[in-house]
Each structure stands twice: as structure tokens, then as C-alpha cells.
């Protein structure tokens, strides 16, 4: 009986020790989790309409959480350290969890998951504690201003807008609209005036209280340019078609459409990638373009996409 009691006591002690170890381990893990320190955020909208985000941060050691400024296409996320090593992150919505052995600088880059509706692209941006720099390449027409603009600048043919409040970014690539970028808009002339063009992103003669003048000029350009483009393609398309937004297809677009047609009108994206031989990023950009034009439909299926052919360019030519 004494031996049995000693054995039971021994098992109880072992159980208590295991519980203590577990609690300490959980506590250490909780302490190891931390929000990364975000240094800078850039979102670039390229001339072809694809948006790319880039986040510079510092974190570690332990599990670092990084809030992304815009919704990502998960398969395009790349996390690299200062010495060039890639780290596979855990993705939870717009949050990344990155395991780090020591404190280090990180760069996170990815393609933004944009929405397309009648040729207009859009995505939401939430600044993660620091202002976001929105970079517009030539040929991008904004249809609305971000909230909390603090400054803007022109560099190497691009327009850079710094803003600090959650915003929805809506835009139309000029090449998709089949038109040249809108030319000029001014605030009435005189001292402190200037001219801004969304295509070439040029600014001239801004003097004095440039912050106020810049906001007024930029707002006028966006409203006039965006309204003109939307009116033009809606008038051509009867108000609701997307065909007037993009008026031409190149050989790459036709290759994708032909491949879909030969596959019976439906294909999973990995199979389409293999059949066309295109780079992954190129295929994705073209699919989003074709979806905006109304040629294909992209359907989410598990971790992949199914692409359906809605119409073929040969049928349009016959009509």
C-alpha cells in the first residue's frame, strides 16, 4: 500500500512539473510574439493596372506579426531579410506571421488583390501605423482621392501621393480606356497655381502655400480626368458595357483565349499556366485584364482558380 501511494505521489509530481513546463512554454511563446515595427509602405500602380505593395519593417526574435496595407494575392507574397534570405510566412487575412531567430530588417512584397468592375479597378488601403506612399506610373487615372493626403511629388515621370487614413483606391489604366491621359486642369491662375497631368504626372509653377494648391489641383485633375474617361466609355458602350474600356487585344491575350477555347472553355489556372508557357505573374495580370474586359471569368476554387471563357475575340470579329 505504501508503495502504491508513493507511486501515485510520484505521478502527481511529474504531472505538476509537466504543467509548469507547459505554462512556461506558452508564456515564452506569447512573449515571443510581437508586432513588427513598420518603417515604410509603398503601393505602386503600374501602367498596366497591376498594383504592387512593398513594406519595410524590423522585427524579431520570435514570431513577428506584420499588418499588410492592402489585401494580398497570397501566392505572390515574398518575405526577405536584410541578408537576402527568404522566409515563408503564415498568412491570416491581411496579417503575416513570420518566425525570426534574431532581430532583423524585413522586406515584404506582393501583388495587391484588386477588384475589377466594368473596367474600373479598386482596392482598399489601411495604413499600418505609418503613412502610405501611393506611386502612380504614367497612364494611370485616379477616380478619387485617398483620405488624409499630406503631400505629393513628381519623380521620374511618376506621381507620388503620401496619405495616412484608410482609403479605397479606384483607377482606370489609360491604355484600357483607349484614350490618352487627360491634359491639364488649373485652379484659376495667378500666384500659387500649377498644372498637373495624370499621365505624365507633371507639375509646374507651384509656389507659396503649395499644400493647399496641390490638393485643389490634384482633386480637379482626378475629377475631370476620371469623369471624362468614364463618360467616354459609358457613352460608347451604352452605359454598362466593358468592351469600350479596352479596345484591343495583343498576341498574348489571344493566346490565353485560344488556349481556353481549345480546352473546352474552362481550365484551372495551373493547367492554363502550363499550356500557355507564360510566366506566372504575366498570366495573372492578363487574366485580370481579360476579366475586366469581359472575356473571361475567374472563379476561386480551393487554393487555386478556375478560368472560364465568356466570349472569344473571333466571335466579335464575325459580328
C-alpha positions as CSV (number, residue, x, y, z in Angstrom):
1,X,0.0,0.0,0.0
2,X,2.8,2.3,0.9
3,X,4.5,1.6,-2.5
4,X,1.2,2.4,-4.3
5,X,0.9,5.7,-2.5
6,X,4.5,6.6,-3.3
7,X,3.9,5.8,-7.0
8,X,0.7,7.9,-7.1
9,X,2.6,10.8,-5.4
10,X,5.4,10.4,-7.9
11,X,3.0,10.6,-10.9
12,X,1.3,13.6,-9.4
13,X,4.6,15.4,-9.1
14,X,5.5,14.5,-12.7
15,X,2.1,15.8,-13.8
16,X,2.6,19.1,-11.9
17,X,6.1,19.5,-13.4
18,X,4.7,18.9,-16.9
19,X,2.0,21.5,-16.4
20,X,4.6,24.0,-15.1
21,X,6.8,23.4,-18.1
22,X,3.7,23.8,-20.5
23,X,2.7,27.1,-18.8
24,X,6.3,28.4,-19.1
25,X,6.5,27.3,-22.7
26,X,3.2,29.0,-23.6
27,X,4.2,32.1,-21.7
28,X,7.5,32.2,-23.6
29,X,5.8,31.8,-26.9
30,X,3.3,34.6,-26.0
31,X,6.2,36.9,-25.1
32,X,8.0,36.0,-28.3
33,X,5.0,37.2,-30.4
34,X,5.3,40.9,-31.3
35,X,4.1,43.4,-33.9
36,X,6.8,44.3,-36.3
37,X,8.0,47.9,-36.4
38,X,6.9,49.2,-39.8
39,X,9.3,51.7,-41.3
40,X,7.8,52.5,-44.7
41,X,4.9,51.3,-47.0
42,X,4.7,51.8,-50.8
43,X,1.9,50.8,-53.1
44,X,2.8,51.2,-56.8
45,X,0.1,51.1,-59.6
46,X,1.9,50.2,-62.8
47,X,0.9,51.4,-66.2
48,X,-0.7,48.0,-67.0
49,X,-3.0,48.4,-63.9
50,X,-1.3,45.9,-61.6
51,X,-0.8,47.1,-58.1
52,X,2.3,46.1,-56.1
53,X,2.8,46.6,-52.4
54,X,6.2,46.8,-50.5
55,X,6.6,47.0,-46.7
56,X,9.9,47.7,-44.9
57,X,9.9,46.6,-41.3
58,X,12.1,45.5,-38.3
59,X,11.2,42.6,-36.0
60,X,12.5,39.6,-34.0
61,X,13.4,37.5,-32.4
62,X,10.3,35.3,-32.1
63,X,7.1,35.4,-34.0
64,X,6.6,38.7,-35.8
65,X,3.2,39.9,-37.0
66,X,3.0,42.3,-39.9
67,X,-0.2,44.1,-40.9
68,X,-0.4,44.4,-44.7
69,X,-1.7,47.7,-46.0
70,X,-3.8,46.1,-48.8
71,X,-5.3,42.7,-49.5
72,X,-2.6,40.3,-51.0
73,X,-2.7,37.6,-53.6
74,X,-1.2,35.1,-51.2
75,X,0.8,33.2,-53.8
76,X,2.8,36.3,-54.7
77,X,3.9,37.2,-51.1
78,X,7.7,37.3,-50.7
79,X,9.4,38.0,-47.4
80,X,13.2,38.6,-47.4
81,X,15.7,39.5,-44.7
82,X,18.4,42.1,-44.9
83,X,20.9,39.3,-46.0
84,X,18.6,38.2,-48.8
85,X,17.2,35.1,-47.3
86,X,13.5,34.3,-48.0
87,X,11.2,33.3,-45.1
88,X,7.9,31.5,-45.7
89,X,5.2,33.4,-43.7
90,X,2.0,32.3,-42.2
91,X,-0.9,34.3,-43.8
92,X,-4.0,35.1,-41.8
93,X,-6.1,37.5,-43.8
94,X,-4.1,40.7,-44.1
95,X,-1.7,39.7,-41.3
96,X,1.6,37.8,-41.8
97,X,3.2,35.8,-39.0
98,X,7.0,35.4,-39.6
99,X,9.3,33.3,-37.4
100,X,12.6,35.0,-36.7
101,X,15.7,33.7,-34.8
102,X,17.1,37.2,-34.3
103,X,16.2,40.9,-34.8
104,X,16.4,41.8,-38.4
105,X,15.2,44.1,-41.2
106,X,12.5,42.6,-43.4
107,X,11.0,43.5,-46.8
108,X,7.6,42.2,-47.7
109,X,6.4,42.5,-51.3
110,X,3.3,41.2,-53.1
111,X,0.7,41.9,-55.8
112,X,-2.4,43.5,-54.4
113,X,-5.7,41.6,-54.9
114,X,-7.7,44.2,-56.8
115,X,-11.3,44.2,-57.7
116,X,-12.5,44.8,-61.3
117,X,-15.9,46.2,-62.1
118,X,-16.8,47.4,-65.6
119,X,-13.2,48.2,-66.3
120,X,-12.6,50.1,-63.1
121,X,-10.0,48.6,-60.7
122,X,-10.1,49.2,-57.0
123,X,-8.6,48.0,-53.6
124,X,-8.7,49.2,-50.0
125,X,-5.6,50.5,-48.2
126,X,-5.3,50.8,-44.4
127,X,-2.0,52.5,-43.3
128,X,-0.4,50.2,-40.7
129,X,0.7,53.0,-38.3
130,X,2.7,54.9,-40.9
131,X,1.7,56.9,-44.0
132,X,1.4,55.1,-47.3
133,X,3.2,56.3,-50.4
134,X,1.0,55.7,-53.4
135,X,3.0,55.7,-56.6
136,X,1.2,56.2,-59.9
137,X,3.1,55.3,-63.1
138,X,2.3,57.0,-66.4
139,X,-1.1,56.2,-67.8
140,X,-3.0,55.7,-64.5
141,X,-6.1,57.8,-64.0
142,X,-7.3,58.0,-60.4
143,X,-11.1,58.2,-59.9
144,X,-10.9,59.5,-56.3
145,X,-8.5,61.0,-53.8
146,X,-7.1,59.0,-50.8
147,X,-8.0,60.3,-47.4
148,X,-5.5,62.2,-45.3
149,X,-3.2,63.4,-48.0
150,X,-0.1,65.1,-46.5
151,X,2.0,65.7,-49.7
152,X,2.5,64.8,-53.3
153,X,5.5,64.9,-55.6
154,X,6.6,64.1,-59.1
155,X,9.6,61.9,-59.6
156,X,10.9,60.4,-62.9
157,X,7.6,60.5,-64.7
158,X,5.5,59.1,-61.7
159,X,3.2,60.8,-59.3
160,X,3.7,60.1,-55.6
161,X,0.9,60.7,-53.1
162,X,1.5,60.3,-49.3
163,X,-1.6,59.7,-47.2
164,X,-2.3,58.5,-43.7
165,X,-6.0,57.4,-43.5
166,X,-7.9,54.3,-44.7
167,X,-8.9,54.8,-48.3
168,X,-10.3,53.0,-51.3
169,X,-8.1,53.4,-54.4
170,X,-10.1,53.4,-57.7
171,X,-8.5,53.8,-61.0
172,X,-8.6,53.2,-64.8
173,X,-5.4,52.5,-66.8
174,X,-5.5,54.9,-69.7
175,X,-4.5,52.2,-72.2
176,X,-7.5,50.2,-71.2
177,X,-9.8,53.2,-71.8
178,X,-8.4,53.5,-75.3
179,X,-7.7,57.2,-74.7
180,X,-4.8,59.5,-73.9
181,X,-4.4,60.8,-70.4
182,X,-6.3,63.9,-69.6
183,X,-4.3,67.0,-70.2
184,X,-4.5,69.8,-67.7
185,X,-6.6,71.4,-65.0
186,X,-5.8,74.6,-63.1
187,X,-7.2,76.3,-60.1
188,X,-7.7,79.7,-61.8
189,X,-4.3,81.0,-62.5
190,X,-2.1,83.6,-60.7
191,X,0.3,83.2,-57.8
192,X,0.4,79.7,-56.2
193,X,-1.1,78.0,-59.2
194,X,0.1,75.0,-61.1
195,X,-0.7,72.3,-63.7
196,X,-0.9,68.6,-63.0
197,X,-1.4,65.8,-65.6
198,X,-2.2,62.3,-64.6
199,X,-0.5,60.7,-67.5
200,X,2.9,62.4,-67.4
201,X,2.4,63.4,-63.7
202,X,4.0,66.8,-64.4
203,X,3.7,69.7,-62.0
204,X,4.8,73.2,-62.8
205,X,4.9,76.5,-61.1
206,X,3.6,75.5,-57.6
207,X,4.6,78.4,-55.3
208,X,3.6,79.8,-51.9
209,X,1.1,77.7,-50.0
210,X,1.7,74.6,-52.2
211,X,0.0,72.2,-49.8
212,X,-3.4,73.8,-50.4
213,X,-2.9,74.4,-54.1
214,X,-1.7,70.9,-54.6
215,X,-4.8,69.4,-53.0
216,X,-7.1,71.6,-55.1
217,X,-5.2,71.0,-58.3
218,X,-4.9,67.2,-57.8
219,X,-8.6,66.9,-56.9
220,X,-9.6,68.9,-60.0
221,X,-7.4,66.7,-62.3
222,X,-8.7,63.5,-60.9
223,X,-12.4,64.5,-61.1
224,X,-12.1,65.9,-64.6
225,X,-9.9,63.2,-66.0
226,X,-11.8,60.4,-64.4
227,X,-15.2,61.8,-65.3
228,X,-14.1,62.4,-68.9
229,X,-12.9,58.8,-69.3
230,X,-15.9,57.3,-67.6
231,X,-18.3,59.4,-69.7
232,X,-16.4,58.5,-72.9
233,X,-16.5,54.7,-72.4
234,X,-20.0,54.6,-71.0
235,X,-21.3,56.6,-73.9
236,X,-19.7,54.2,-76.3
237,X,-20.9,51.1,-74.5
238,X,-24.5,52.3,-73.8
239,X,-23.7,52.9,-70.1
240,X,-22.9,49.4,-68.8
241,X,-20.6,47.5,-71.2
242,X,-16.9,46.8,-70.6
243,X,-15.9,46.3,-74.2
244,X,-15.5,50.0,-74.8
245,X,-13.0,50.3,-71.9
246,X,-10.4,48.2,-73.6
247,X,-10.5,48.3,-77.4
248,X,-7.7,45.9,-78.4
249,X,-6.1,42.6,-77.6
250,X,-2.5,41.7,-78.3
251,X,-1.0,38.3,-79.2
252,X,-0.6,37.3,-75.5
253,X,-4.3,38.0,-74.8
254,X,-5.3,36.0,-77.8
255,X,-3.0,33.1,-76.8
256,X,-4.8,32.8,-73.5
257,X,-8.3,33.0,-75.1
258,X,-7.3,30.4,-77.8
259,X,-5.9,28.1,-75.1
260,X,-9.2,28.3,-73.1
261,X,-11.2,27.7,-76.2
262,X,-9.2,24.6,-77.1
263,X,-9.6,23.4,-73.5
264,X,-13.4,23.4,-73.9
265,X,-13.9,26.9,-72.4
266,X,-12.8,26.1,-68.9
267,X,-9.3,25.5,-67.3
268,X,-7.7,25.6,-63.9
269,X,-5.2,28.3,-63.7
270,X,-2.1,26.0,-63.1
271,X,-3.1,24.0,-66.2
272,X,-3.6,27.2,-68.2
273,X,-0.1,28.4,-67.0
274,X,1.5,25.2,-68.3
275,X,-0.4,25.2,-71.6
276,X,0.4,28.8,-72.4
277,X,4.0,28.7,-71.1
278,X,3.7,32.3,-69.8
279,X,5.3,33.5,-66.6
280,X,3.0,33.2,-63.6
281,X,2.8,36.9,-63.0
282,X,2.2,37.7,-66.6
283,X,-0.6,35.2,-66.9
284,X,-2.3,36.6,-63.7
285,X,-2.1,40.2,-65.0
286,X,-3.5,39.3,-68.4
287,X,-6.3,37.3,-66.7
288,X,-7.3,40.2,-64.6
289,X,-7.2,42.4,-67.7
290,X,-9.4,40.0,-69.7
291,X,-11.8,39.7,-66.8
292,X,-12.2,43.5,-66.7
293,X,-12.8,43.4,-70.5
294,X,-15.5,40.7,-70.1
295,X,-13.7,37.9,-72.0
296,X,-13.1,35.6,-69.0
297,X,-14.5,34.8,-65.6
298,X,-12.2,33.9,-62.7
299,X,-13.7,31.6,-60.1
300,X,-12.0,30.8,-56.8
301,X,-11.7,27.1,-56.2
302,X,-9.9,26.0,-53.0
303,X,-6.3,27.3,-53.2
304,X,-6.5,27.7,-57.0
305,X,-8.6,29.5,-59.6
306,X,-10.8,28.2,-62.4
307,X,-10.9,30.4,-65.5
308,X,-14.0,30.3,-67.7
309,X,-14.2,31.7,-71.3
310,X,-17.1,34.1,-71.5
311,X,-16.5,35.2,-75.1
312,X,-13.9,34.8,-77.8
313,X,-12.4,37.5,-80.0
314,X,-13.2,35.6,-83.2
315,X,-16.9,35.8,-82.5
316,X,-16.7,39.6,-82.1
317,X,-14.9,39.8,-85.4
318,X,-17.6,37.8,-87.1
319,X,-20.3,40.1,-85.7
